[in-house]
């Protein structure tokens, strides 16, 4: 007696049935995974918080400090005067890392002004010790900070000091210079924070 399951037509039907079942299982798996994968992508709100921030430098007067938010952090924009720039070269012996060689800084921070333009200083305004926000103390020789104080930023939480280029002083709790975020200029008065000259974020 001939087994009907052994016929070539039955074998073909079994293969088609297996192929159809496998295809439907694959479609079901993809349909199940797509919402899960989509839920892992950042939301529109999260993307906007990480987006570059544009600043009109016409609003930043010489000697003044403006703070903007980028990625939930305060970013300082300091328009340094000629006097402030002149003071930067006079106290390197007091600093822990005057040329930003030992920390996470971009190449444009490895100089005395730690900036793309000498007159404009851009830094994340968070102390590198425990994350407090230092205060802007531009006056040289402030009585409470010492005769050798050249002006800069003082962290009231634990006493860390940074000069007007965000360089950390020796013998303070903060181990590193202030962080420089990626930034670039689009013309003389237009600053973009969160994106460097090559468009990298």
Secondary structure, DSSP 8 states (H G I E B T S, - for coil): ---GGGSHHHHHHHHHHHHHHHHHHHHHHHHHHHHHHHHHS--HHHHHHTS-EEEEGGGS-TT-EEEEEETTEEEEEEE--HHHHHHHTT-GGGBS-TT--SSS--GGGSSSS-SSBTTEEEEE-S-TTTS---EEE--TT-TTT-TT--SEEE-TTT--EEETT--BBTTSS--S------EEESSSSEEEET--TTS--
